[in-house]
Structures are given as structure tokens and as C-alpha cells.
Amino acid sequence: MPIPGSSSTTLETEGPEEGHKNSEPLIPGLPDEIAELCLFFLPYPYQALARSVSSSWKRAITDASFLIHKTALSLSLPYIFVLAFQESTASFQWQSLDPRSRRWFALPPMPCPIAACQSGIACASLPRQGKLFVLGGNGVRSGAETTTHTTFVYSTSTNQWSVASPLPFKGSFFAAGSIKGKIIAVGDSGSSTTDQITAAERYDPESDTWTEAATLGMVLVRHDSAVVENRLYVTEGWTWPFRYSPRGGVYDPDENRWRMMSKGMREGWSGLSVVLDGRLFVISEYGDCPMKVYVPDDDTWRYVGGKKLPREAMRRPFAVNGVEGSVYVVSRGLHAVVGKVFEGNNKKWEFRVEWEVLAAPETFNGFSPFNCQVLYG
């Protein structure tokens, strides 16, 4: 309850501008400019707790300019966000890893009405804006299969989920990526019972609107997808039995059209992809999981030097992402390995990788990763 004459009472009774002037300082004894700089250095996971310290802290941290200024000062740091399926509850939960302290923390639950919606979820992010997007959801409720076309948005600045404009098509299979601040979603049109990609939509987070994009002109069974140099690549990958060469499509948002993926790219795309500095890498899903890089100059793939992925510490399924020259591979039990990628000095397209294992707590043994994203906070 507010105390008469306190700052909270003043804010309630005075106008917005005057109330702001008379609001309590961020840190008593310090100018607000210096106090705000102190809050910039507060690690992202603890900003949610800091908002409960005082109304002035909450107002400062949740203000849209806070993240902008923090990013401009290069104080925003990358965190790894993993969508994990928990076997004991048959539900999904988002966990985030601070790769520097190796500490995990749980995100608030998604406002998803479906307990298990594994096959129809696609995720994308705007890393520098601290925005995470979860699209769709195909699962079972009350014994019946259901399909949704929802759009959920998580923001690191508020540590909260919100519900955005729903997907126009009600598909059950998706791939998604972010290009120039827009989210591109591709999937089936909802009329097919197979995991075939035919439709595409573009989402503008600023206006919270979806617009129809060019259709693929082909039918794909999605295996993996990646955004490279402002184009979305969707590939089938090699699947057993190897009866035919995999297909692949490339979407160019500037021209709003699809084209066939080059033969060398689609035939060598034999694993989960990660993009670093505009270069496409894959972690192969066979043998000792070697790492490869795609060379567009001659439409070929080359193996990355260094040690192989430490398979003894990893169990499938894998989820992969990367940022700032590092590859993050998360496996069953949320055990992770970080691969630092170095470029060779003497030969173009020559790389090597050094791996480091980040063991997860035993309490995560029942978790399997479904998706991995990188956000700055």
C-alpha cells in the first residue's frame, strides 16, 4: 500500500511528465545517467529480478531505449536459448544458457494451450533486438490432433511472452528464418497430411502483420533450413533409403521468388546447419559428426580441420546455432559443446575448430533439445 506523500502516491496523482520528474532516483546519491550505466552491466538473466527492486528500476529496464543504448555500448551479450522437450511432463520448456558462466535459467512458460506440439513448431529470432518468435503448434489435446497458427514473441528486455498476429495459413510443418528484420515462414498449406512445404509468408514485427510471399513452385519435405546472405535456404537432406537426390529451394525476399538450390549445395548438405559471418557450415549426422563448410565459388563442401565433435559427450537429438565465430551444439540432457571456429591464414575457405564441453546439470537428463536460438541480452 502506498504511503501518503511517497513517490508512488505522487506518480499516481500528478501528470505523467511531472510524476516522472519527481520519481525516485534509480540509485540514491547517483545521477540517473550513471545509475542507468550500472544497470547496463547487470547480466540479462538477473534483469527480471532487478525489475522488482523499485518502480524506477522496472521503468528503466523495460523502457524500449534501454536495450538500444545497451547494444550501442556493446554491453549486450549473446545467450543460448534452447527449446527442450521434457519427457516426464510431455511438454516443452525454454531454457537459456549463459556460455560465460555456464549457468542455465528457465524462461517463463509459453502461452501455448497445447501440452505437446512438437511436430508443428518453427522458431526464429532477431538476435540483436532480443526477440524470439515461436510459430505454429501441432499436437494432441483431449485425445484429438490439433493444429494452431499462433505466433508467440519473447523479449529479453521484459522476460515475457506476448501473442502476436497469427499465421495466415494453418499448417502443421514449418521452417522459419529472419531476414532484414522480417520473419519468413514456410510450411504446408494445411490441406496436406504430409510434411510437405508449399506455402510461404512474411511477418513484419513492427506492424504485426503477415503478407503472402511467393509459393515455392515445388514440394519439399523439410530437413533443415538456414539464412545465408539475406536468403532463406530450405533443404530435404539425405534420408534413408537413398532413392533420389535431395531437393532444395532458395527464397530471395528482395525479388519475392524461389529458385532451385544448386546441386552441390543440396547434395552435400548432410547435417544440421549453422551460419557464421555469412558462411554456411553443417555438422554431419553420420560417423563421428565431421564439420563442413560450403564453398559457393565452386559449389562444393570442404571439411573443417581440427578435432571432430566430441561424440562421447553428446547423444542425439542435436540442436545447433552459432554466433561471433562460435558454434553451439546442444544434445540430449542439454549437454552442450562450443566449437570455436578459426579461419586459416594461407588458404581461402580453410577453417579449423576447437571444441569445449559444457556439461548440463543432472536434472536435465530427461530433456531433449528441439530448437536452438541466439539472443542478445
N, C-alpha and C positions, 0 to 999 in steps of 0.2 A: 504494500500500500504506500503511495507517495506521501512524503512528509510535507506539510504545508510550508511553503517558502522554498522548497528544494528545487533543484534544476528540473526534475521531472515534472513538477507542477507548473513551472514556468513554461516548459515546452508545450504543455497541454493548453495553456490559456493564452499564450501570446502568438502572434503571427509567425509563419514559417521562417522568415528572414531574421526577425528579432529573436525568436527562440533559438535559432542556430548560433547567433552571436553570444547568447547568454548560456549556452550549453556547457556542460562540464568539460574541462580540458581532457585531452587524451591521457597525458601523464602529468600530474600536478608538478609544477615547477619547471616544466619544459615547454618551449614554444611548440605549437601543434605541428609545425613543419618538421622539427627534429623528432618529435614523438612518432609521427607517421613514418619517418625513415626507420625508426626502431621496429615498427610493426612490419615493414617490408622484409626485414630479416627473419621474421617469425616463420619457421618451416610450415609449409602448406597443411600438413595433417593436423597441426595444432591451432589453425585459424578458427576452426569450428568451436573449440573451447574458448578461444580468446574473445569470440563474439559475446559470450555470456558474462564477461568481466564487467562491462558497463555499456550503457546505451551509446556512448560516444565511440567506443571501440567497435561495436556492432555496426554503427553507421559508417565508420571509416572503412572497415574491411569489406563490407558488402557494396560499397559505392562502386559504380562501374569504372571510375577513373583509377581505383586502387590497383587493379590488375594491369591497366595500361601503363601507369607510372612504374610499377614494379618491373614490368617487362622492359620498359625503356631503360631502366637502370641495370638491366641484365641480372636481376635478382631472382627471376623466376627460374625454377629448376625442373628438370624432367622427372616424372614419376611414372611407374609402370602400372597400368590398370588391367586387371585380369577378370574376365567373366568366367566364373567357375561353377560347375555343376556339382552339387553336394548329394552324394548317393543316399545318405541316411534320411534326408528330407525330400528327395526327388525335386529339388528346386535349385534356382540359380542365385548366386550371390557375387557381388562385385568386391574384389579385394585389391588393394593398392600397395605397391612395394616402393619404398624409398631405397634406390640402389646404393646410396651412400652409407646410410646407417643400417641397411638390410632389415629394416623393420617393416612389418605389414600392418595395415589397418583396414577395417571394413567400412564400406560405403553404406549410406542409408539404403534400405531396400527399394527396388524399382516399384513404381506404382502399377505393377503388372498383375492383372487378375488371374493369370494362368500359372499354375504351380510349376508345370514342366512344359516349356515351349522351345525345346532345343532345336528342332529341325527348321524353324522358320525365323530365326533371329539373324539380323545383319547389324554390324557395328561400324561406325566411322567416327572420326574426331577432327576437330580443329585444334591442333595441339597448342599453338601459341595463345589462342583465346581461352584455353582451359575448358573446352566444350566437348562433351561426349554424347554421341547420338546412338540410340538403340531403336531399330526399325523392325516392325512386324512381330510375329509370335505365333507359332503353330504348335498346338499341344492338345492335352486332353483335360476336359472338365466334366465332372459327373458322368464319366464313362463314355463321353462322346468327343470326337475330334473337333476342335475348333480352330478357326483361323482369324487372326486380328490384323488390322492395318494401322496400328498405333505408331506414334513417334514419341519417344521419351528423350529428354535432354538433361544431362547432368552438367553442373557448373562447379568448377573448383573454387570459384570466388564465394559461393554461398553454401557449398557442400549439400546441395539439394537437387532433387529431380523436379522436372516440370513436364507437362504434357503439351506437345506441340501439335500442329495441324497434321491430321492422319494421312497416311499414304493413300493416293487415289486408287491404286489397284490393291486388291485383297489377295495377294499371292501367299504362297507357303514356302518359297525358296528364294533367297536373296544373296546378292553381293552388293557391296557399297564401298564408296571411297569419297574423299574430299578433294575438290579441285577449285582453286581460286576462291575459297570461302564458301563454296556451294557443295551440297551433298548430292552425289549421284547414286541412285539406287536402281538396280536391275534385278529382275526376277520373272517368275511366271505370271501370267495374266490372271491366274485364279481359275481358269477354265480347264486346266490340265491336272491330272493326278500324278504326274511325274515331275521330277526335279528339273524341269526344262526352262531355261531363261529365254524370254522373248520380249518382255516389255522393259521400258526404262523411264525414269522420272528424275527431275532435278528439283532440289529443295533449297530455298533461299532463307537462311536463318534470320536475316534482317527483317524481311517482310512476313516470315512464317507462311510461305506459300509454296505449293508444288506446281510445276509445269511439266507437261508431257515432253519427253525427249524422243529422238528418233528411235524407231524399233530396230532390233538387231538385224533383221533380214536373214537370220539363221537361227537354228535351235541348238542351244548348248546345254550340257549337263555340267554345272559349275563345279570345278575342283578348287580353284584358287583365283585370287584377283589382286591387283596392285595398281597404284597410281605412279606413273613414271613420266616426268616432264609434262605435267598437266594433261595426261591422257590416262583413261582407265582401261586396263588390260584384264580380260577375263578368259581363263583357260580351263579346259576339261582335265588336262593332265593325263598321264598314263594310268589306266585302270585295267585290272585283270578280269577276263583274259584279253590279251593284246590283239584284238581283232582288226583294229584300224587305227590310223594315226590320229592323235587328239586334235580337236578343233580349238580355235581361239578367236576372240573378237577384240577390237580396239575402238574405244569411243573417244572422239575429238569434240569437246564441248564448244570450241570456237566455231566449228563448221556444223555442229549438231549432226554428225553422221558417224556410222560404224564402218569399219573395214576389216578384212581378214587379217589375223595375226600372221606374221612371217613364219615360214616353215621351220627355220632353225630355232626360233624362239619357242614355238609351241611344242616342238618335239624334244627340246632339251629342258623344258620346264617340268622337272621331275620331283618337285618337293614343295615346301612352303616358302613363300617369298618374303623378302624384306628389302626395302629401298633405303639406301644410304647415299646422300648427296647426289641424287638423281641416277644412281646406278642400281640395277636390279640384281639381287642375289637370291639364291634358293638354298635351303637346307634339304638335301636329298633325303628321301624317305626309304632308302634301301641301304643294305650293308651297314657300314659304320657311319652313315649320315654325312658324307662329304659336303662341303660348301662350294657353290659355283657362282660365277658372275657372268652375266650376259654381255657380250661384246657386239654392239649394234653395227660396228664398221663392217664386219664380215658375217653377221647373223649366226654367231656361234657362241658356245659357252666354254669357259675355262675354269679349271679347278683352282680354288684358293689355297695357297700354301699354309704351312703351319700345322698344328695338331688338329686331328679330327674332333668332332663334337664328343665330349666325354659321356659316351653312352652308358657307362656303368652307373652314372648318377641320374640317368633320365629314363623314364618309362612313358610310352605313348599313352594318350594323345599329346601332341605338341601344339603350342600356340606361339607365334613369332611376331616380333616387331623390332624396330630399331630407331635410334636417334643419336646424333652427334658422334658418328663413327663407331657406335657400339650396337651389337645385335643381342637381343634378349630372347631366349628360348625358355618357355615355361612348360613343364611336363606334369604328369600325374603326381598328386601330392603337392603341387605348386612348387616343386623344386625347380630352380632356375639356374641357367648358366649365362654368363655375359661374355660375349666374344668381341674383343677389341680388334677392329679391322685396320690394318696399316697398308698404305699404298707403297709399292716398290719405287725405288729411285731411278732404276736404269731402264725399265721396260714398261711401256704403256699397258694398262689393263692387267698389271701384275699386283696381286694382293696376298697378304698373309693374315692369319687370325690367331689370337691368343685367347684361350678360354679360361674362365674362372667360375667355380661352382658356388652358388648361393643356396644353401640348404634351407628348406622351409621348416616351420615347427611341426612336430609330430601330429598336432591336432588337425593338420591339413591333409592327412593321409587319405581321407575319403573324398577329396576334391579332384575334379578333372577340369583342366582348362578348356574353354570353348573359344575364347577370343582374347586378344591382347592388343591394347592401345597405349599410346604415349600421350600424356598431357603435361603441360607446364603449370606449376602452381607456386 
